[in-house]
Amino acid sequence: MQPTISIPQDWEYPRFIFGQRTQQGIVIGLEYKPANTQLAHEYGNSWRYTVLPDKHSDEVHHYSEDQLQTLSIAEIQQQLQAEIDEHQQQIKVLQQQLTAIGGSNDG
């Protein structure tokens, strides 16, 4: 069963979703500023997004909806391929370490 998030009917739907890759990084949080609140008065009545610019960073940035920019399909494919390549390199290193200590997959 997929987890669901309910958004009140009088709120706008967010333009970005959890885990979405943007030019600024990966969306890891969403926050809504409801109309007629101090937060909406200060930041505007819309969604704000918490973005992790780099998976190796402990730093996050906050953006309003109009500050985030989507990636093209080619840019997303390039990022995913780079991650796959990085993981494959890590697997090779681990396999070399296993071989070096005399491990085998033969049982």
N, C-alpha and C positions, 0 to 999 in steps of 0.2 A: 504494500500500500504506500503510495506516494504521500509525503507530508504536504499539507496545504496551508496556505496563509489566506486569511479572510481580510478583505479590505472593505471598510464601510462604504455604503452606496454613495454617500455624498463626497467621497474623496476621489480625486483623479487617480487613474492607474499610473504606476511608475513607468518611465520610459526604458529604464535599465533593470536588470534582474540580478539576483545573487549569482556570483561566479562569472558574470559577463565580462569579457575582455574589452577594454576601451583603450584609447590612445594614452590615457593617464595611468592605466593599470587595471587590476581586477577588482570588480565591485564585491566588497565583503560585508557591506552593511547599508541599510536604507533607513531613513528617518523622514517622517512626514510632518510638515508644519501646518496644522489645521488653521483655517481662516478664523479670524476674530480672536487670535491668541497673541500674546506678547512675542512668541517666537516667530509667528508669521509676520508680525509688524516689523521685527528686526531683520529677518532673513528672506521674507517673501513667502507667499502661500504656495508651497510646492514641496517636492521631494528633495532631500539632500542625501548624498551618497558618500559612504566611507570607502576609500579605494586604497588598495595595497599596490604601490607602484612597482615593487619588486619582491618576488617571493622570498628573497634572501634578506629582506629588510624588516626591521621591527617598527618601522615608521609608517603611519597611514596619513592620508590627506582627505579632506572633506570638500566636496564639490556640489554646487547646485546643478539642476538638470541641464541648464543651458551651458554649463562649463565643460561637461563631459562630451567627448567626441567618439563616435563609433569607429570601429576598424573595418576595413574592406575584407572581403572573403580571403583575398590573397594574403593580407597581413595576418589574419587569424591562422591560416594554413602555415605560414612561415613561422609563427610563434609556436604552434603545436609541433611542427617538425623539429624545431630547435630543442624543445623539451624532450621529444622522443630520442633525439640524438644524444642529449645529455644523459638520459637514463640508460641508453645502450652502452655508453662509455662507462658508466658506473658499474653496469653488469660485467663488462669485460674486466675491469679492475678487480671486482670481487671474485670472478672466476680464476683470475691469475693468483690471487691470494689463496684461494682454496687449493689450487694445484701446488702452490709453493709449500703448503703445510702437509702435503701428501694426501689430501682428501680425494675421494672419487665418488662418482655417482653409481658405482657398481653394487654397492650394498655391502 
